[in-house]
């Protein structure tokens, strides 16, 4: 089992930016990695994916396309999510995991967008 520790969330005003980080306890280079968003009262939803094994292709949910950027550093065993032009509807707990090979969920990091 690979464990994940997410960080970087906080309170941000609409239109602002923040960068989320996810550090894995083990090697992740061979896996695609994804960020998930769980808004209050809603199911956890996949919002961004980056391919593994040296691939850099990314896939985004329509709701975040153009505002979210996922990246990874396999040496640091880390995955990042840059969020720009944040909206109130981005308020959620954000998690990372391996899509299709799900590991235990971390504690997530809370992002609250409010003026």
DSSP file (Angstrom, degrees, kcal/mol; ACC not computed):
  #  RESIDUE AA STRUCTURE BP1 BP2  ACC     N-H-->O    O-->H-N    N-H-->O    O-->H-N    TCO  KAPPA ALPHA  PHI   PSI    X-CA   Y-CA   Z-CA
    1    1 A X              0   0    0      0, 0.0     2,-0.5     0, 0.0   102,-0.1   0.000 360.0 360.0 360.0 132.9    0.0    0.0    0.0
    2    2 A X        -     0   0    0     23,-0.1     2,-0.3    24,-0.1   102,-0.3  -0.861 360.0-152.1 -97.2 135.2    1.1    3.5   -0.9
    3    3 A X        -     0   0    0     -2,-0.5    22,-2.2   100,-0.1     2,-0.4  -0.816   5.6-150.4-108.6 150.9    0.0    6.2    1.5
    4    4 A X  E     -A   24   0A   0     -2,-0.3     2,-0.5   100,-0.3   103,-0.4  -0.931   9.4-163.6-123.8 142.5   -0.5    9.8    0.5
    5    5 A X  E     -A   23   0A   0     18,-2.0    18,-2.3    -2,-0.4     2,-0.3  -0.968  15.1-163.2-124.9 114.6   -0.2   13.0    2.5
    6    6 A X  E     +A   22   0A   0     -2,-0.5     2,-0.3    16,-0.2    16,-0.2  -0.697  17.4 157.4 -96.8 148.4   -1.9   16.0    0.9
    7    7 A X  E     +A   21   0A   0     14,-2.4    14,-2.8    -2,-0.3   102,-0.1  -0.957  33.6  77.2-156.2 171.8   -1.2   19.6    1.8
    8    8 A X        +     0   0    0     -2,-0.3    11,-0.3     1,-0.3   101,-0.1   0.326  60.9 128.6 105.8  -7.0   -1.4   23.2    0.6
    9    9 A X        +     0   0    0     12,-0.1     2,-0.3    85,-0.1    -1,-0.3  -0.104  22.2 124.2 -72.7 177.6   -5.0   23.9    1.1
   10   10 A X  E     -d  111   0B   0    100,-0.8   102,-2.8    99,-0.1     2,-0.5  -0.982  61.4 -42.2 162.1-167.2   -6.5   26.9    2.9
   11   11 A X  E     +d  112   0B   0     -2,-0.3     2,-0.3   100,-0.2   102,-0.2  -0.809  57.5 171.0 -93.8 128.0   -8.8   29.9    2.6
   12   12 A X  E     -d  113   0B   0    100,-2.8   102,-2.0    -2,-0.5     2,-0.2  -0.985  30.4-118.8-138.5 146.8   -8.5   31.7   -0.7
   13   13 A X    >   -     0   0    0     -2,-0.3     3,-2.4   100,-0.2    73,-0.2  -0.510  47.2 -84.1 -81.5 152.0  -10.5   34.5   -2.3
   14   14 A X  T 3  S+     0   0    0      1,-0.3    73,-0.2    -2,-0.2    -1,-0.1  -0.285 119.2  26.9 -53.4 137.3  -12.3   34.0   -5.6
   15   15 A X  T 3  S+     0   0    0     71,-2.8    70,-0.6     1,-0.3    -1,-0.3   0.267 100.1 116.0  90.6 -11.0   -9.9   34.6   -8.4
   16   16 A X    <   -     0   0    0     -3,-2.4    70,-2.4    70,-0.2     2,-0.3  -0.047  55.4-129.6 -80.9-173.1   -6.9   33.6   -6.4
   17   17 A X        +     0   0    0     67,-0.2     2,-0.3    68,-0.2    67,-0.2  -0.940  22.1 171.8-136.8 156.4   -4.5   30.7   -6.7
   18   18 A X  E     - B   0  83A   0     65,-2.0    65,-3.2    -2,-0.3     2,-0.5  -0.974  23.3-133.3-159.2 162.3   -3.0   28.0   -4.7
   19   19 A X  E     - B   0  82A   0     -2,-0.3     2,-0.3   -11,-0.3    63,-0.2  -0.974  16.2-156.2-124.3 121.7   -0.8   24.9   -5.2
   20   20 A X  E     - B   0  81A   0     61,-2.9    61,-2.2    -2,-0.5     2,-0.4  -0.706   8.8-157.9 -94.7 147.0   -1.7   21.6   -3.6
   21   21 A X  E     -AB   7  80A   0    -14,-2.8   -14,-2.4    -2,-0.3     2,-0.4  -0.934   9.2-169.9-125.2 149.1    0.9   19.0   -2.9
   22   22 A X  E     -AB   6  79A   0     57,-1.9    57,-2.3    -2,-0.4     2,-0.5  -0.979   5.9-166.0-137.7 122.7    0.7   15.2   -2.4
   23   23 A X  E     -AB   5  78A   0    -18,-2.3   -18,-2.0    -2,-0.4     2,-0.2  -0.939  10.9-147.4-113.2 131.2    3.6   13.2   -1.2
   24   24 A X  E     -A    4   0A   0     53,-3.0   -20,-0.2    -2,-0.5     4,-0.1  -0.643  14.0-137.9 -97.1 153.0    3.5    9.4   -1.5
   25   25 A X  S    S+     0   0    0    -22,-2.2     2,-0.2    -2,-0.2   -21,-0.1   0.648  86.5  23.9 -81.9 -15.1    5.1    6.9    0.9
   26   26 A X  S    S-     0   0    0    -23,-0.3    -2,-0.1    51,-0.1     2,-0.1  -0.779 104.5 -54.3-139.4-177.6    6.4    4.8   -2.0
   27   27 A X        +     0   0    0     -2,-0.2    -2,-0.1     1,-0.1    -1,-0.1  -0.353  44.1 166.7 -64.9 136.7    7.4    4.8   -5.6
   28   28 A X    >   +     0   0    0     46,-0.3     3,-2.0    -4,-0.1    25,-0.2   0.326  42.8 108.1-127.6   3.7    4.7    6.1   -7.9
   29   29 A X  T 3  S+     0   0    0      1,-0.3    24,-3.8    45,-0.2    25,-0.6   0.810  80.6  51.1 -59.3 -30.0    6.6    6.7  -11.1
   30   30 A X  T 3  S+     0   0    0     22,-0.2     2,-0.3    23,-0.2    -1,-0.3   0.591 102.0  75.5 -84.6  -8.2    5.0    3.8  -12.9
   31   31 A X  S <  S-     0   0    0     -3,-2.0    22,-0.2    20,-0.1     2,-0.2  -0.739  79.8-119.0-105.9 148.0    1.4    4.8  -12.1
   32   32 A X        -     0   0    0     -2,-0.3     2,-0.3    67,-0.2    19,-0.2  -0.531  36.6-150.1 -66.8 153.1   -0.9    7.4  -13.4
   33   33 A X  E     -E   50   0B   0     17,-2.5    17,-2.8    65,-0.2     2,-0.3  -0.946  13.8-170.6-128.8 151.7   -1.8    9.8  -10.6
   34   34 A X  E     -EF  49  97B   0     63,-2.4    63,-1.9    -2,-0.3     2,-0.4  -0.972  19.6-136.6-142.3 153.9   -4.9   11.8  -10.0
   35   35 A X  E     -EF  48  96B   0     13,-2.5    12,-2.7    -2,-0.3    13,-1.6  -0.915  22.9-161.1-106.8 140.2   -6.4   14.5   -7.9
   36   36 A X  E     -EF  46  95B   0     59,-3.4    59,-2.2    -2,-0.4     2,-0.4  -0.893   4.4-150.1-121.4 150.8  -10.0   14.1   -6.6
   37   37 A X  E     -EF  45  94B   0      8,-3.3     8,-2.6    -2,-0.3     2,-0.5  -0.980   7.9-171.8-124.2 128.6  -12.3   16.7   -5.3
   38   38 A X  E     - F   0  93B   0     55,-2.5    55,-2.3    -2,-0.4     6,-0.2  -0.891  11.9-164.5-122.8 101.7  -15.0   16.1   -2.7
   39   39 A X    >   -     0   0    0     -2,-0.5     3,-2.4     4,-0.5    53,-0.2  -0.420  43.6 -71.8 -78.4 158.4  -17.3   19.1   -2.2
   40   40 A X  T 3  S+     0   0    0     51,-0.4    -1,-0.2     1,-0.3     3,-0.1  -0.262 119.5   2.0 -53.9 126.4  -19.5   19.4    0.8
   41   41 A X  T 3  S+     0   0    0      1,-0.2    -1,-0.3    -3,-0.1     2,-0.3   0.555 113.7 104.4  76.3   7.6  -22.4   16.9    0.6
   42   42 A X  S <  S-     0   0    0     -3,-2.4    -1,-0.2     1,-0.1     2,-0.1  -0.770  74.7 -97.1-121.1 165.3  -21.1   15.4   -2.7
   43   43 A X        -     0   0    0     -2,-0.3    -4,-0.5     1,-0.1     2,-0.2  -0.397  50.5 -91.6 -73.0 154.4  -19.3   12.3   -3.9
   44   44 A X        -     0   0    0     -6,-0.2     2,-0.4    -2,-0.1    -6,-0.2  -0.487  49.7-162.4 -65.6 136.0  -15.6   12.3   -4.4
   45   45 A X  E     -E   37   0B   0     -8,-2.6    -8,-3.3    -2,-0.2     2,-0.4  -0.973  19.7-123.4-130.7 136.3  -14.9   13.2   -8.0
   46   46 A X  E     +E   36   0B   0     -2,-0.4   -10,-0.3   -10,-0.2     3,-0.1  -0.636  35.1 165.6 -76.6 128.5  -11.8   12.8  -10.2
   47   47 A X  E     +     0   0B   0    -12,-2.7    14,-2.3    -2,-0.4     2,-0.3   0.643  58.5  20.8-118.9 -21.9  -10.8   16.2  -11.6
   48   48 A X  E     -EG  35  60B   0    -13,-1.6   -13,-2.5    12,-0.2     2,-0.4  -0.980  56.1-175.6-154.2 137.7   -7.2   15.8  -12.9
   49   49 A X  E     -EG  34  59B   0     10,-2.5    10,-2.2    -2,-0.3     2,-0.4  -0.983   5.2-167.5-133.5 143.1   -5.0   12.9  -14.1
   50   50 A X  E     -EG  33  58B   0    -17,-2.8   -17,-2.5    -2,-0.4     8,-0.2  -0.999  28.2-117.1-129.7 135.8   -1.4   12.7  -15.2
   51   51 A X        -     0   0    0      6,-2.4     3,-0.2    -2,-0.4   -20,-0.1  -0.194  27.9-141.3 -70.0 162.4    0.0    9.6  -16.9
   52   52 A X    >   +     0   0    0    -22,-0.2     3,-2.1     1,-0.2   -22,-0.2  -0.329  68.3  59.8-109.9-167.9    2.8    7.5  -15.3
   53   53 A X  T 3  S-     0   0    0    -24,-3.8   -23,-0.2     1,-0.3    -1,-0.2   0.872 134.7 -44.2  52.4  43.9    5.9    5.6  -16.5
   54   54 A X  T 3  S+     0   0    0    -25,-0.6    -1,-0.3     1,-0.3    -2,-0.1   0.278 107.1 132.3  88.8 -11.5    7.4    8.8  -17.9
   55   55 A X    <   -     0   0    0     -3,-2.1    -1,-0.3     1,-0.1    -2,-0.0  -0.389  35.7-172.8 -72.4 152.9    4.3   10.0  -19.6
   56   56 A X        +     0   0    0     -3,-0.1    -1,-0.1    -2,-0.1    -3,-0.0   0.315  37.7 129.5-126.6   4.9    3.2   13.6  -19.1
   57   57 A X        -     0   0    0     -5,-0.1    -6,-2.4    -7,-0.1     2,-0.3  -0.333  41.0-158.1 -63.1 144.8   -0.2   13.6  -20.7
   58   58 A X  E     -G   50   0B   0     -8,-0.2     2,-0.4   -10,-0.0    -8,-0.2  -0.905  12.0-162.0-127.4 153.8   -2.9   15.1  -18.6
   59   59 A X  E     -G   49   0B   0    -10,-2.2   -10,-2.5    -2,-0.3     2,-0.4  -0.999  11.4-169.1-135.8 137.2   -6.7   14.8  -18.5
   60   60 A X  E     -G   48   0B   0     -2,-0.4   -12,-0.2   -12,-0.2     2,-0.1  -0.944  26.4-112.1-129.6 147.9   -9.1   17.2  -16.8
   61   61 A X    >>  -     0   0    0    -14,-2.3     3,-1.7    -2,-0.4     4,-1.2  -0.462  37.1-115.2 -67.2 149.6  -12.7   17.3  -15.9
   62   62 A X  T 34 S+     0   0    0      1,-0.3     3,-0.3     2,-0.2    -1,-0.1   0.835 112.7  64.1 -57.2 -33.0  -14.6   20.0  -17.8
   63   63 A X  T 34 S+     0   0    0      1,-0.2    -1,-0.3     3,-0.0   -16,-0.1   0.698 115.2  28.3 -67.4 -18.6  -15.3   21.9  -14.6
   64   64 A X  T X> S+     0   0    0     -3,-1.7     3,-2.4   -17,-0.2     4,-2.1   0.456  84.4 130.6-121.4  -4.5  -11.6   22.6  -14.0
   65   65 A X  T 3< S+     0   0    0     -4,-1.2     4,-0.1     1,-0.3   -17,-0.0  -0.259  79.2  16.1 -57.4 132.2  -10.2   22.6  -17.5
   66   66 A X  T 34 S+     0   0    0      2,-0.4    -1,-0.3     1,-0.1     3,-0.1   0.264 125.8  58.0  88.8 -12.6   -8.0   25.7  -18.1
   67   67 A X  T <4 S+     0   0    0     -3,-2.4    17,-2.5     1,-0.1     2,-0.4   0.662  95.4  60.6-118.4 -29.7   -7.8   26.5  -14.4
   68   68 A X  E  <  -C   83   0A   0     -4,-2.1    -2,-0.4    15,-0.2     2,-0.4  -0.815  58.5-171.1-103.7 141.7   -6.2   23.4  -12.8
   69   69 A X  E     -C   82   0A   0     13,-2.2    13,-3.0    -2,-0.4     2,-0.4  -0.976   6.1-159.5-133.5 121.3   -2.8   22.0  -13.8
   70   70 A X  E     +C   81   0A   0     -2,-0.4     2,-0.3    11,-0.2    11,-0.2  -0.793  19.4 163.7 -98.2 141.0   -1.6   18.7  -12.5
   71   71 A X  E     -C   80   0A   0      9,-1.8     9,-2.9    -2,-0.4     2,-0.3  -0.930  17.3-150.6-146.9 169.9    2.1   17.9  -12.5
   72   72 A X  E     -C   79   0A   0     -2,-0.3     2,-0.4     7,-0.2     7,-0.2  -0.979  14.8-157.9-146.2 157.0    4.4   15.3  -10.9
   73   73 A X  E  >> -C   78   0A   0      5,-2.7     5,-2.3    -2,-0.3     4,-0.6  -0.874  11.0-171.8-133.5  98.5    8.0   14.9   -9.6
   74   74 A X  T  45S+     0   0    0     -2,-0.4   -46,-0.3     1,-0.2     3,-0.3   0.810  84.6  56.7 -66.6 -30.3    8.7   11.1   -9.5
   75   75 A X  T  45S+     0   0    0      1,-0.2    -1,-0.2     2,-0.1   -46,-0.0   0.917 114.1  39.2 -66.3 -41.4   12.0   11.6   -7.7
   76   76 A X  T  45S-     0   0    0     -3,-0.2    -1,-0.2     2,-0.1    -2,-0.2   0.491 108.1-128.4 -82.8  -3.7   10.2   13.4   -4.9
   77   77 A X  T  <5 +     0   0    0     -4,-0.6   -53,-3.0    -3,-0.3     2,-0.3   0.918  65.0 136.0  55.1  45.2    7.3   11.0   -5.1
   78   78 A X  E   < -BC  23  73A   0     -5,-2.3    -5,-2.7   -55,-0.2     2,-0.4  -0.900  44.4-163.5-129.4 152.5    5.1   14.0   -5.4
   79   79 A X  E     -BC  22  72A   0    -57,-2.3   -57,-1.9    -2,-0.3     2,-0.3  -0.987  15.6-160.1-131.2 141.9    2.1   15.2   -7.3
   80   80 A X  E     -BC  21  71A   0     -9,-2.9    -9,-1.8    -2,-0.4     2,-0.4  -0.865  12.0-158.9-124.7 155.5    1.0   18.8   -7.5
   81   81 A X  E     -BC  20  70A   0    -61,-2.2   -61,-2.9    -2,-0.3     2,-0.6  -0.911   8.4-161.1-135.1 108.6   -2.2   20.6   -8.4
   82   82 A X  E     -BC  19  69A   0    -13,-3.0   -13,-2.2    -2,-0.4     2,-0.6  -0.790   9.9-165.5 -87.0 124.5   -2.0   24.2   -9.4
   83   83 A X  E     +BC  18  68A   0    -65,-3.2   -65,-2.0    -2,-0.6     2,-0.3  -0.953   9.9 178.1-116.1 117.8   -5.4   25.9   -9.0
   84   84 A X        +     0   0    0    -17,-2.5   -67,-0.2    -2,-0.6   -68,-0.2  -0.769  61.4  18.5-113.9 161.0   -5.8   29.3  -10.7
   85   85 A X  S    S-     0   0    0    -70,-0.6    -1,-0.2    -2,-0.3   -68,-0.2   0.911  86.9-153.9  47.8  51.2   -8.8   31.6  -10.9
   86   86 A X        -     0   0    0    -70,-2.4   -71,-2.8    -3,-0.3     2,-0.3  -0.177   8.7-155.5 -61.4 148.7  -10.4   29.7   -8.1
   87   87 A X    >   -     0   0    0    -73,-0.2     3,-2.2   -72,-0.1     4,-0.2  -0.832  30.3-110.2-120.1 158.9  -14.2   29.8   -7.8
   88   88 A X  G >  S+     0   0    0     -2,-0.3     3,-1.8     1,-0.3    25,-0.4   0.866 118.1  62.0 -55.3 -36.2  -16.5   29.3   -4.9
   89   89 A X  G 3  S+     0   0    0      1,-0.3    -1,-0.3   -50,-0.0    -3,-0.0   0.549  87.2  72.4 -72.6  -5.0  -17.5   26.0   -6.3
   90   90 A X  G <   +     0   0    0     -3,-2.2    -1,-0.3     2,-0.0     2,-0.3   0.533  67.2 121.1 -81.5  -6.4  -13.9   24.7   -6.0
   91   91 A X    <   +     0   0    0     -3,-1.8   -51,-0.4    -4,-0.2     2,-0.3  -0.422  43.6 106.2 -59.5 120.5  -14.5   24.6   -2.2
   92   92 A X  E    S- H   0 111B   0     19,-1.9    19,-3.0    -2,-0.3     2,-0.5  -0.975  75.1 -85.5-176.6 170.2  -13.8   21.0   -1.4
   93   93 A X  E     -FH  38 110B   0    -55,-2.3   -55,-2.5    -2,-0.3     2,-0.4  -0.895  45.5-147.6 -94.8 133.4  -11.4   18.5    0.2
   94   94 A X  E     +FH  37 109B   0     15,-2.6    15,-1.8    -2,-0.5     2,-0.3  -0.877  18.8 178.3-110.3 134.5   -8.8   17.5   -2.3
   95   95 A X  E     -F   36   0B   0    -59,-2.2   -59,-3.4    -2,-0.4     2,-0.3  -0.897  16.7-145.4-127.6 155.0   -7.2   14.0   -2.3
   96   96 A X  E     +F   35   0B   0     -2,-0.3    10,-0.4   -61,-0.2     2,-0.3  -0.898  30.0 145.4-116.3 156.5   -4.7   12.3   -4.5
   97   97 A X  E     -F   34   0B   0    -63,-1.9   -63,-2.4    -2,-0.3     2,-0.7  -0.962  52.5 -83.7-169.4 178.5   -4.6    8.6   -5.4
   98   98 A X    >   -     0   0    0     -2,-0.3     3,-1.7   -65,-0.2   -65,-0.2  -0.876  44.4-133.2 -99.3 110.7   -3.8    6.2   -8.2
   99   99 A X  T 3  S+     0   0    0     -2,-0.7   -67,-0.2     1,-0.3   -50,-0.0  -0.433  89.8  10.9 -67.0 133.5   -6.7    5.9  -10.6
  100  100 A X  T 3  S+     0   0    0     -2,-0.2    -1,-0.3     1,-0.0    -2,-0.0   0.390 129.8  56.9  81.9  -4.4   -7.5    2.3  -11.4
  101  101 A X  S <  S-     0   0    0     -3,-1.7    -3,-0.2     2,-0.0    -2,-0.1  -0.263  84.2-166.2-149.2  48.6   -5.3    1.0   -8.6
  102  102 A X        -     0   0    0     -5,-0.1     2,-0.2     1,-0.1    -3,-0.1  -0.075   4.9-167.9 -57.3 134.3   -6.8    2.8   -5.7
  103  103 A X        -     0   0    0      1,-0.2  -100,-0.1  -102,-0.1    -1,-0.1  -0.488  43.9 -60.5-104.3 179.6   -4.9    2.9   -2.4
  104  104 A X        -     0   0    0   -102,-0.3  -100,-0.3    -2,-0.2     2,-0.2  -0.345  63.2-109.3 -60.2 144.0   -6.1    4.0    1.0
  105  105 A X        -     0   0    0      1,-0.1    -1,-0.1  -102,-0.1    -8,-0.1  -0.533  27.2-136.1 -78.1 141.7   -7.2    7.6    1.0
  106  106 A X        -     0   0    0    -10,-0.4  -101,-0.1    -2,-0.2    -1,-0.1  -0.063  35.9 -90.8 -77.3-169.8   -5.2   10.2    2.8
  107  107 A X        -     0   0    0   -103,-0.4  -102,-0.1     1,-0.1    -1,-0.1   0.646  62.1-143.0 -81.5 -13.5   -6.6   12.9    5.0
  108  108 A X        -     0   0    0   -104,-0.2     2,-0.4   -12,-0.1   -13,-0.2  -0.011  11.0 -95.9  76.6 172.5   -7.0   15.3    2.1
  109  109 A X  E     - H   0  94B   0    -15,-1.8   -15,-2.6  -102,-0.1     2,-0.4  -0.997  31.3-128.0-133.3 130.4   -6.4   19.0    2.2
  110  110 A X  E     - H   0  93B   0     -2,-0.4  -100,-0.8   -17,-0.2     2,-0.5  -0.598  19.7-169.8 -82.9 128.7   -9.3   21.5    2.6
  111  111 A X  E     -dH  10  92B   0    -19,-3.0   -19,-1.9    -2,-0.4     2,-0.5  -0.983   4.5-174.6-115.1 123.9   -9.7   24.3    0.1
  112  112 A X  E     -d   11   0B   0   -102,-2.8  -100,-2.8    -2,-0.5     2,-0.7  -0.978   6.9-163.4-121.3 122.1  -12.2   27.0    1.0
  113  113 A X  E     +d   12   0B   0     -2,-0.5     2,-0.3   -25,-0.4  -100,-0.2  -0.913  31.4 136.3-108.1 115.1  -13.0   29.7   -1.5
  114  114 A X              0   0    0   -102,-2.0    -2,-0.1    -2,-0.7   -27,-0.0  -0.991 360.0 360.0-157.6 146.3  -14.7   32.7    0.0
  115  115 A X              0   0    0     -2,-0.3  -102,-0.1  -102,-0.2    -1,-0.1   0.420 360.0 360.0 -93.3 360.0  -14.6   36.5   -0.1
